[in-house]
Amino acid sequence: WFFIYDKKGKPIPTYPLIVLIALFLLVMIFTYESVFCFAPFISASLLTYAMWDHRVIVYKICAIPISMCCIMYNVYVGSVLGYILDSVLLLIELGALAEYLIRIHKYKKIIK
């Protein structure tokens, strides 16, 4: 939905982002059991923001706390396989972020 505005060259409005995050919060209130229930809400909100923002660096930086929230929630619910897979995903995301920052640094040196 956000891409429709991007194709037309118009700025993306913030009200859909606020509405989606409010819906996430509303659903979380009805399913609240403990503090760990905030982890999926934080993950969904960060992912929605990262997709809305359209910048690669924002997406890569937001992916790290998203994975950390998923790991925390998997530990809370006792999902060993989920914990292992999200830990591997976190390592891959850290590597991808490092690679992206190195490429940006090298590119800036070439331009100068």
SEDOTOR-8934 format. One record per residue: residue number from 0; residue in one letter; x, y negated, z negated of N, C-alpha, C, CB in turn. Coordinates in steps of 0.001 Angstrom, whole numbers, plus 500000, padded with zeros to 6 digits. Each point is the difference from the previous one (the first is absolute). Glycine has a CB too. Layout:
N
  num  residu    n.xx    n.yy    n.zz   ca.xx   ca.yy   ca.zz    c.xx    c.yy    c.zz   cb.xx   cb.yy   cb.zz
  NUM       a       X       Y       Z       X       Y       Z       X       Y       Z       X       Y       Z
...
//
This chain:
112
  num  residu    n.xx    n.yy    n.zz   ca.xx   ca.yy   ca.zz    c.xx    c.yy    c.zz   cb.xx   cb.yy   cb.zz
    0       w  500812  501190  500000  499188  498810  500000  500860  498740  500000  498214  501265  498807
    1       f  502895  498760  500442  500882  498839  499958  500681  499764  501346  500368  500414  497564
    2       f  499774  500651  503221  500704  499886  501272  499189  499230  501043  501147  502151  499486
    3       i  497540  497749  500335  499170  499236  500940  500442  498542  500011  498054  501566  499614
    4       y  502198  497883  499207  500457  498610  499913  501409  499854  500551  498543  499653  497999
    5       d  502288  501346  501777  501374  499950  500467  500048  499983  501528  500747  501209  497922
    6       k  498405  499556  502728  499969  500043  501463  499576  498659  500583  499478  502442  499898
    7       k  499621  496871  499415  499504  498717  500482  500928  498845  499629  497687  500897  499818
    8       g  503349  499371  499374  500936  498964  499583  499460  499104  498907  500921  500064  502262
    9       k  498030  500361  497072  499405  499213  498923  500569  500446  498660  497891  499689  501346
   10       p  502145  499408  497675  500447  500417  498664  498987  500965  499379  501216  497799  499701
   11       i  499287  503168  499587  499144  501010  499384  499379  499412  498735  501426  501887  500940
   12       p  497244  498174  498935  499373  499452  498795  500295  500851  498777  498200  499031  501416
   13       t  501801  500328  497432  500314  500721  498768  498772  500601  499324  501922  498479  499716
   14       y  496874  501084  500665  498819  500520  499305  499800  501503  500163  498979  497787  500329
   15       p  501334  502850  500833  499851  501459  500046  500958  500706  499040  499275  499799  502380
   16       l  501923  499654  497477  500968  500572  499071  499474  499917  498572  501880  499363  501545
   17       i  497583  499498  498082  499463  499824  498652  498800  500913  499774  500803  497622  499991
   18       v  498342  502522  501015  498831  500881  499880  500428  501457  499825  498663  498405  501415
   19       l  502321  502040  499373  500468  501391  499876  500605  500272  498628  500426  500040  502459
   20       i  500387  499053  497060  500615  500192  498686  498937  499958  498903  502142  498967  500840
   21       a  496853  500178  499315  498899  499978  499027  499221  501313  500020  499829  497509  500270
   22       l  499976  503063  500918  499333  501306  500089  500826  501092  499331  498914  499277  502134
   23       f  502403  500695  498076  500874  500968  499331  499862  499875  498491  501608  499919  501931
   24       l  498379  498841  497573  499878  499754  498567  498647  500480  499470  501538  498029  500231
   25       l  497407  501731  500524  498668  500437  499595  499924  501525  499888  499028  497968  501108
   26       v  501526  502721  499849  500006  501466  499964  500849  500496  498835  499680  500083  502498
   27       m  501444  499248  497249  500867  500422  498912  499325  499838  498640  501969  499373  501394
   28       i  497217  499600  498460  499313  499778  498731  499079  501176  499675  500116  497512  500369
   29       f  499212  503024  500654  499076  501111  499767  500715  501323  499732  498367  498834  501455
   30       t  502879  501289  498974  500738  501255  499810  501105  499875  498961  499490  500581  502356
   31       y  500515  498345  496876  501063  499744  499035  499996  501045  498883  499858  497551  500527
   32       e  501312  503042  499243  500193  500935  498893  501151  499575  499104  499098  501828  501426
   33       s  501957  497640  499177  501160  499556  499233  500760  498954  500816  500167  502250  498818
   34       v  500920  497275  500624  500823  498999  500684  500564  500554  501308  500582  498979  497779
   35       f  499632  502318  502281  500564  500609  501201  499047  499925  501191  501315  501520  498533
   36       c  497424  498218  501210  499036  499858  501095  500235  498718  500798  498338  501296  498652
   37       f  502483  497795  500822  500355  498801  500749  500959  500315  501142  499659  498652  497931
   38       a  501045  502457  502008  500998  500333  501023  499394  500107  501402  501293  501200  498242
   39       p  497617  499548  501962  499417  500019  501350  499472  498637  500444  499406  502376  499613
   40       f  500057  496840  499441  499516  498657  500333  501153  499113  500464  498139  500249  498322
   41       i  502958  499790  500941  501169  499196  500375  500549  500453  501345  500546  499642  497575
   42       s  499521  501670  502637  500497  500534  501271  499134  499546  501167  500915  501983  498785
   43       a  497779  498176  501077  499087  499615  501084  500043  498497  500257  498524  501933  499410
   44       s  501569  497276  499541  500047  498543  500159  501295  499560  500680  498568  499750  497955
   45       l  502547  500815  501627  501284  499652  500621  500053  500430  501462  501100  500214  497767
   46       l  498380  500969  502525  499995  500472  501381  499109  499119  500869  500422  502339  499197
   47       t  498431  497269  500280  499109  499118  500747  500667  498660  500262  498017  501138  498981
   48       y  502650  498320  500009  500704  498729  500190  501129  500140  501016  499429  499355  497650
   49       a  501335  501717  502261  501123  500196  500917  499520  500130  501449  501282  501116  498149
   50       m  497611  499563  502054  499460  500130  501351  499435  498657  500494  499469  502431  499541
   51       w  499978  496790  499558  499443  498704  500351  501098  499011  500361  498063  500446  498493
   52       d  503081  499653  500853  501070  499019  500155  500723  500103  501341  500269  500055  497544
   53       h  499843  501120  503018  500615  500237  501319  501523  499852  500054  497881  499210  500930
   54       r  502789  500544  497974  501461  499900  500046  500599  501321  499554  499917  497512  499554
   55       v  501072  502955  501176  500613  501302  499726  500643  500017  498625  500397  500325  502444
   56       i  500289  498609  497196  500695  499965  498719  499013  500069  498831  501840  498665  501066
   57       v  497011  500693  499063  498989  500055  498945  499480  501425  499862  499354  497596  500436
   58       y  500397  503065  500692  499515  501379  499967  501024  500919  499341  498658  499573  502078
   59       k  502610  500265  498275  501042  500869  499441  500202  499748  498504  501120  500040  502242
   60       i  498777  498712  497342  500148  499692  498574  498784  500489  499220  501412  497994  500568
   61       c  497393  501840  499978  498779  500466  499309  499941  501528  499919  498804  497945  500805
   62       a  501848  502743  500118  499969  501461  500000  500664  500579  498753  500021  499960  502497
   63       i  500947  499339  496944  500714  500515  498824  499094  500033  498760  502151  499104  500956
   64       p  497188  499790  498657  499093  500115  498849  498789  500897  500274  500731  497725  499317
   65       i  498858  502373  501949  498903  500917  500334  500409  501425  499664  499205  498461  501837
   66       s  501989  501927  498591  500480  501350  499702  500200  500210  498507  501102  500061  502230
   67       m  499374  498914  497083  500192  500134  498557  498665  500184  499285  502066  498590  500157
   68       c  496903  500708  500297  498665  500181  499415  499473  501407  500279  499545  497538  500277
   69       c  500708  502965  500924  499556  501353  500340  500725  501034  499151  499504  499251  502340
   70       i  501792  500556  497447  500764  500912  499152  499454  499973  498576  502045  499656  501435
   71       m  497713  499150  498045  499480  499867  498643  498643  500691  499872  501240  497826  499742
   72       y  497895  501999  501234  498678  500615  499944  500091  501524  500127  499013  497906  500980
   73       n  501889  502570  499875  500173  501454  500143  500524  500634  498721  500428  499678  502431
   74       v  500440  499627  496864  500474  500493  498705  498835  500033  499011  502323  499075  500444
   75       y  496851  499893  499577  498857  499922  499088  499001  501137  500227  500295  497523  499935
   76       v  499400  502775  501322  499022  501054  500287  500632  501383  500025  498685  498349  501300
   77       g  502632  501732  498654  500686  501291  499954  500228  500644  501350  499006  500287  497807
   78       s  501068  498918  503239  500233  500526  501342  501498  500062  500270  497790  499068  500796
   79       v  502772  502105  499023  501445  500168  500167  500400  499801  501457  500042  501590  498059
   80       l  499218  499014  502872  500323  499859  501408  499863  498541  500450  499234  502365  500393
   81       g  499730  496945  499137  499837  498588  500321  501149  499166  499468  497544  500318  499979
   82       y  502900  499995  498810  501138  499290  499404  501254  500210  500850  498992  500272  497694
   83       i  501261  500954  502706  501192  500309  500805  499930  499301  501356  500213  502228  498840
   84       l  498637  497866  501837  499870  499398  501326  500084  498473  499944  498597  501949  500695
   85       d  500791  497446  498311  500078  498546  499880  501396  499534  499598  497585  499971  499388
   86       s  503140  500852  499868  501393  499665  499660  500867  500013  501247  499696  500973  497706
   87       v  500108  500024  503143  500741  500063  501266  499624  498806  500871  500087  502529  499879
   88       l  498622  497154  500168  499541  498855  500778  500619  498701  499487  497854  501207  500472
   89       l  502266  498652  498224  500621  498807  499423  501465  499887  500438  498439  500147  498019
   90       l  502274  500958  501966  501398  499973  500453  500100  499618  501475  500561  501748  498294
   91       i  498535  498773  502524  499996  499653  501424  499698  498519  500185  499270  502336  500580
   92       e  499770  497143  498649  499657  498583  500112  501148  499108  499560  497615  500581  499614
   93       l  503086  499804  499341  501161  499220  499572  501077  499999  501082  499491  500560  497603
   94       g  500722  500585  503012  500963  500089  501093  499584  499167  501200  500595  502274  499218
   95       a  498120  497754  501116  499501  499211  501126  500129  498507  499722  498410  501849  500574
   96       l  501322  497737  498195  500153  498590  499641  501464  499577  500081  497987  500165  498506
   97       a  502895  500664  500986  501439  499690  500065  500460  499900  501457  500367  501183  497794
   98       e  499204  499753  503032  500378  499975  501418  499476  498732  500683  499985  502522  500039
   99       y  498787  497099  499649  499414  498800  500594  500767  498753  499572  497755  501121  500034
  100       l  502599  498791  498698  500752  498836  499519  501389  499936  500610  498718  500094  497873
  101       i  501914  501051  502328  501322  500034  500645  499887  499533  501445  500721  501893  498497
  102       r  498241  498572  502208  499808  499574  501394  499761  498493  500095  499059  502262  500536
  103       i  500136  497214  498572  499737  498553  500005  501294  499232  499734  497630  500398  499202
  104       h  503164  500083  499857  501264  499340  499673  500947  500029  501199  499715  500644  497583
  105       k  500398  500499  503089  500867  500103  501182  499491  499115  501121  500599  502338  499361
  106       y  498087  497599  500825  499418  499184  501053  500285  498521  499761  498210  501722  500330
  107       k  501716  497850  498426  500275  498594  499670  501464  499660  500244  498165  500046  498293
  108       k  502737  500934  501485  501424  499758  500264  500257  499869  501489  500603  501259  497927
  109       i  498696  499525  502898  500185  499951  501448  499529  498662  500557  499718  502491  500123
  110       i  499176  497015  499340  499441  498732  500500  500909  498831  499668  497696  500925  499742
  111       k  502923  499084  499087  500886  498896  499594  501210  500038  500865  499188  500048  497640
//
